[in-house]
């Protein structure tokens, strides 16, 4: 009987998923659940048939092409794969998979959470109350904005953006979007070919574009300057989409009203000015953090591993 393939999970996963993998593979778990350094990741490539990283594990060329490499597949736990050097993976003949299409509802919920918290100043209000600074109700205290009737500008119009649009419409918001091409099922006047024009008109700008060189810092000082003074920026897409220094300055100078962020340029580090500001809601990358979504993500990894080691076509190949 041949030995079972050896796989390594770089972080702890939902127990149901870990148990499924343990039943089929020789699994190495990261019991401490702390990030692995580059040397440990390179060694894992030498010691295992499959490496199962998360979106916070930066797999550089040196790691992917580690001398003495044994790994034949990188089965990523997460939809994003900008942290993996795909050119190096192709050069090495490594398969790479991800976990798309199971994060939609959870991430859309977080986008709406950030939108509501930023528009209604909920995070700011909670901090005031917990600090013992609340002096009681009064007519002009911490007045925010209603979602009803506001224009929501969606940057990118994939599954998650559409799920956000559905939720936002239930709050009475009007929907507009920017993407590479107009959608057949949307009104013609909802489409903005120019992102700047959308930023200028939207009351809330919500980011759902993919990461990468083309979209890095698509929200920069120039775009922020085009937003209305009451405008709100929400990012549940990729941290690289936003120039955090420019955003921090815009918020500090109250050139836009507020922001709600779930992703950051250099996670887990966050721009220190953002942390100090009252008019920004900061969440620790909770977009997919429901037991349903996180389990489904892990099961997708398991399905891809099963198919790979059975010699069958992969469900979610990215390289």
C-alpha positions as CSV (number, residue, x, y, z in Angstrom):
1,X,0.0,0.0,0.0
2,X,1.5,3.4,-1.0
3,X,2.0,6.1,1.6
4,X,-0.6,8.8,1.9
5,X,0.4,12.2,0.4
6,X,1.9,14.6,3.0
7,X,0.2,18.0,3.2
8,X,0.8,21.0,5.4
9,X,-1.7,23.6,6.5
10,X,0.0,26.8,7.3
11,X,-2.7,27.9,9.8
12,X,-5.5,26.2,11.8
13,X,-8.7,25.5,9.8
14,X,-12.2,24.7,10.9
15,X,-12.2,21.4,12.7
16,X,-14.6,19.7,10.3
17,X,-12.2,20.4,7.4
18,X,-9.1,19.3,9.3
19,X,-10.7,16.0,10.2
20,X,-11.7,15.4,6.6
21,X,-8.1,16.0,5.5
22,X,-6.7,13.9,8.3
23,X,-8.9,11.0,7.2
24,X,-7.3,11.0,3.7
25,X,-3.8,12.5,4.1
26,X,-0.7,12.6,6.3
27,X,-1.5,16.1,7.6
28,X,0.9,18.5,9.4
29,X,-0.9,21.1,11.4
30,X,0.5,24.4,12.5
31,X,-0.5,23.9,16.2
32,X,0.6,27.4,17.3
33,X,-1.5,29.0,14.5
34,X,1.2,31.6,14.1
35,X,2.4,32.8,10.7
36,X,5.2,30.7,9.3
37,X,8.4,32.5,8.2
38,X,10.0,32.2,4.8
39,X,12.5,29.5,5.9
40,X,9.7,27.4,7.3
41,X,7.6,27.7,4.2
42,X,10.5,26.8,2.0
43,X,11.2,23.7,4.2
44,X,7.5,22.8,3.9
45,X,7.9,22.7,0.2
46,X,10.7,20.2,0.6
47,X,8.9,18.0,3.1
48,X,5.4,17.8,1.8
49,X,3.5,16.8,-1.4
50,X,1.1,19.7,-1.0
51,X,1.3,23.1,0.7
52,X,-1.9,24.7,1.8
53,X,-1.3,28.4,2.5
54,X,-3.7,31.2,3.3
55,X,-3.8,34.7,1.8
56,X,-1.4,36.0,4.4
57,X,1.5,33.6,3.4
58,X,3.7,35.3,0.9
59,X,5.1,32.6,-1.4
60,X,7.9,34.2,-3.2
61,X,9.9,32.8,-6.1
62,X,12.6,31.5,-3.7
63,X,10.0,29.6,-1.7
64,X,8.1,28.2,-4.6
65,X,11.4,27.1,-6.3
66,X,13.0,25.9,-3.1
67,X,15.9,23.5,-3.8
68,X,15.0,19.9,-3.2
69,X,11.3,20.7,-3.5
70,X,8.9,17.8,-3.1
71,X,5.5,19.7,-3.3
72,X,3.6,19.3,-6.5
73,X,0.5,21.5,-5.6
74,X,-0.2,24.7,-3.8
75,X,-3.8,24.4,-2.7
76,X,-4.6,27.9,-1.4
77,X,-7.2,28.6,1.3
78,X,-8.7,31.8,0.0
79,X,-10.0,33.3,-3.3
80,X,-7.1,35.8,-3.7
81,X,-3.7,34.5,-4.9
82,X,-1.6,37.6,-5.3
83,X,0.6,36.4,-2.5
84,X,1.8,33.4,-4.7
85,X,4.4,33.9,-7.4
86,X,2.4,32.2,-10.2
87,X,5.2,32.6,-12.8
88,X,7.5,30.6,-10.5
89,X,4.8,28.0,-9.9
90,X,4.4,27.6,-13.7
91,X,8.1,27.3,-14.2
92,X,8.2,24.6,-11.5
93,X,5.2,22.7,-13.0
94,X,3.3,23.3,-9.8
95,X,-0.5,23.2,-9.7
96,X,-2.1,26.1,-7.9
97,X,-5.7,26.3,-6.8
98,X,-7.9,28.7,-4.9
99,X,-11.4,28.8,-3.3
100,X,-13.7,31.1,-5.3
101,X,-17.5,31.4,-5.1
102,X,-18.0,30.5,-1.5
103,X,-17.2,33.8,0.1
104,X,-19.9,35.9,-1.6
105,X,-22.6,36.2,1.0
106,X,-20.3,36.5,4.0
107,X,-18.2,39.2,2.4
108,X,-21.3,41.1,1.2
109,X,-22.6,41.1,4.8
110,X,-19.3,42.7,6.0
111,X,-19.5,45.3,3.2
112,X,-23.0,46.3,4.4
113,X,-21.8,46.2,8.1
114,X,-19.0,48.6,7.3
115,X,-21.3,50.8,5.2
116,X,-23.8,51.1,8.1
117,X,-21.2,51.6,10.7
118,X,-19.5,54.3,8.8
119,X,-22.7,56.1,7.7
120,X,-24.2,56.0,11.1
121,X,-21.0,56.5,13.1
122,X,-21.6,53.4,15.1
123,X,-18.0,52.6,15.8
124,X,-17.3,56.1,16.9
125,X,-20.4,56.0,19.1
126,X,-19.5,52.7,20.8
127,X,-16.0,54.0,21.6
128,X,-17.5,57.1,23.2
129,X,-19.8,55.1,25.3
130,X,-17.2,52.5,26.4
131,X,-14.8,55.4,27.3
132,X,-17.5,56.8,29.7
133,X,-17.8,60.0,27.6
134,X,-21.4,59.7,26.6
135,X,-23.4,62.5,28.2
136,X,-26.8,61.3,27.1
137,X,-29.1,61.8,24.2
138,X,-29.4,65.1,22.5
139,X,-30.7,66.3,19.1
140,X,-27.4,67.1,17.5
141,X,-25.3,64.3,18.9
142,X,-23.3,62.2,16.5
143,X,-25.5,62.7,13.5
144,X,-24.8,60.4,10.6
145,X,-26.3,59.7,7.2
146,X,-29.2,57.5,6.1
147,X,-28.6,54.9,3.4
148,X,-32.1,55.5,1.9
149,X,-31.9,57.3,-1.4
150,X,-28.1,57.4,-1.5
151,X,-26.1,56.3,-4.6
152,X,-23.9,53.3,-4.0
153,X,-21.0,53.1,-6.4
154,X,-19.6,49.6,-6.8
155,X,-16.1,49.3,-8.2
156,X,-16.0,45.9,-9.9
157,X,-19.3,44.1,-10.5
158,X,-18.7,40.4,-9.8
159,X,-20.6,38.1,-7.5
160,X,-19.8,39.9,-4.3
161,X,-20.6,43.3,-5.7
162,X,-23.9,42.0,-7.0
163,X,-24.7,40.5,-3.6
164,X,-23.9,43.9,-2.0
165,X,-26.2,45.6,-4.6
166,X,-29.0,43.3,-3.6
167,X,-28.6,44.1,0.1
168,X,-28.2,47.8,-0.5
169,X,-31.3,48.0,-2.7
170,X,-33.3,46.7,0.3
171,X,-32.1,49.7,2.2
172,X,-33.4,52.0,-0.5
173,X,-30.0,52.8,-2.1
174,X,-29.6,53.5,-5.8
175,X,-27.0,51.4,-7.6
176,X,-24.2,52.3,-10.0
177,X,-21.0,50.5,-10.9
178,X,-17.7,50.6,-12.7
179,X,-16.2,47.6,-14.4
180,X,-14.3,46.7,-17.6
181,X,-17.6,46.3,-19.5
182,X,-21.3,47.0,-18.9
183,X,-23.5,44.2,-17.6
184,X,-26.3,43.0,-19.8
185,X,-28.8,42.8,-17.0
186,X,-28.3,46.4,-15.6
187,X,-29.7,49.7,-16.8
188,X,-27.4,51.5,-19.2
189,X,-27.2,54.6,-17.0
190,X,-26.0,52.6,-14.0
191,X,-22.7,51.9,-15.8
192,X,-19.7,54.3,-15.4
193,X,-16.8,53.6,-17.7
194,X,-14.8,56.2,-15.9
195,X,-14.0,55.4,-12.2
196,X,-13.4,59.1,-11.4
197,X,-16.9,60.0,-12.6
198,X,-18.4,57.4,-10.4
199,X,-16.4,58.5,-7.4
200,X,-17.6,62.1,-8.0
201,X,-21.3,61.1,-7.9
202,X,-21.4,58.2,-5.4
203,X,-22.4,58.8,-1.8
204,X,-20.7,55.5,-1.0
205,X,-17.9,53.9,-3.0
206,X,-17.5,50.2,-2.3
207,X,-14.4,48.4,-3.7
208,X,-14.7,44.9,-5.1
209,X,-12.0,44.8,-7.8
210,X,-9.3,42.1,-8.0
211,X,-5.8,42.8,-6.8
212,X,-2.7,43.1,-8.9
213,X,-0.5,45.6,-10.6
214,X,-3.4,47.1,-12.7
215,X,-5.5,47.9,-9.7
216,X,-2.9,48.8,-7.1
217,X,-3.7,52.2,-5.5
218,X,-6.7,52.7,-7.9
219,X,-8.0,54.8,-5.0
220,X,-5.3,57.4,-4.6
221,X,-5.2,61.1,-3.6
222,X,-6.6,62.2,-7.0
223,X,-9.6,59.9,-6.8
224,X,-10.3,60.7,-3.2
225,X,-10.3,64.4,-4.1
226,X,-13.1,63.7,-6.6
227,X,-15.3,62.2,-3.9
228,X,-18.0,64.4,-2.3
229,X,-17.2,65.8,1.2
230,X,-20.0,63.6,2.6
231,X,-18.7,60.5,0.7
232,X,-17.8,57.2,2.3
233,X,-15.3,54.7,1.1
234,X,-15.7,50.9,1.9
235,X,-13.1,48.3,1.1
236,X,-13.7,44.6,1.4
237,X,-11.8,43.8,-1.8
238,X,-8.0,43.9,-1.6
239,X,-5.9,46.1,0.6
240,X,-3.7,47.0,-2.3
241,X,-6.6,48.9,-4.0
242,X,-6.2,51.9,-1.6
243,X,-3.3,54.2,-1.0
244,X,-3.6,54.1,2.8
245,X,-1.5,57.2,3.3
246,X,-3.6,59.2,0.9
247,X,-6.8,57.9,2.5
248,X,-5.6,58.7,6.0
249,X,-4.8,62.3,5.0
250,X,-8.2,62.7,3.3
251,X,-10.0,61.4,6.4
252,X,-7.9,63.5,8.8
253,X,-8.6,66.6,6.8
254,X,-12.3,65.7,6.6
255,X,-12.3,65.9,2.8
256,X,-14.4,62.8,2.9
257,X,-16.8,61.9,5.7
258,X,-15.7,58.4,6.6
259,X,-14.3,55.0,5.5
260,X,-14.9,51.4,6.5
261,X,-12.0,48.9,5.9
262,X,-11.7,45.2,6.2
263,X,-8.4,44.7,4.2
264,X,-5.1,46.6,4.3
265,X,-2.0,47.1,2.3
266,X,0.4,45.4,4.7
267,X,-1.7,43.2,6.9
268,X,-1.6,42.8,9.8
269,X,0.0,46.3,10.0
270,X,-2.4,49.2,9.5
271,X,-1.4,52.8,8.8
272,X,-1.0,54.4,12.2
273,X,-2.9,57.5,11.3
274,X,-5.9,55.4,10.3
275,X,-5.9,53.7,13.8
276,X,-5.9,57.1,15.5
277,X,-8.9,58.5,13.5
278,X,-12.4,58.5,14.7
279,X,-14.1,58.6,11.3
280,X,-12.8,55.2,10.0
281,X,-14.2,51.8,10.9
282,X,-11.4,49.1,11.0
283,X,-12.2,45.4,11.0
284,X,-9.5,42.6,11.1
285,X,-10.2,41.0,7.7
286,X,-13.5,39.4,8.7
287,X,-15.0,39.3,5.2
288,X,-15.3,35.5,5.0
289,X,-15.4,34.9,8.8
290,X,-18.5,32.8,9.1
291,X,-18.3,29.2,10.0
292,X,-20.3,28.4,6.9
293,X,-17.9,30.3,4.5
294,X,-14.7,29.2,6.2
295,X,-15.8,25.5,6.2
296,X,-16.8,25.8,2.5
297,X,-13.4,27.3,1.7
298,X,-11.6,24.4,3.4
299,X,-13.8,21.8,1.7
300,X,-12.9,23.4,-1.7
301,X,-9.3,22.9,-0.9
302,X,-9.9,19.3,0.1
303,X,-11.9,18.7,-3.1
304,X,-9.0,20.1,-5.2
305,X,-6.5,17.9,-3.3
306,X,-8.6,14.8,-3.8
307,X,-8.8,15.5,-7.6
308,X,-5.1,16.3,-7.9
309,X,-3.9,13.1,-6.2
310,X,-6.5,11.1,-8.1
311,X,-5.1,12.5,-11.4
312,X,-8.4,14.2,-12.2
313,X,-9.0,17.7,-13.6
314,X,-8.9,20.4,-10.9
315,X,-12.0,22.4,-10.0
316,X,-10.3,25.7,-9.3
317,X,-6.9,26.0,-11.1
318,X,-5.1,29.3,-11.2
319,X,-1.8,28.0,-12.5
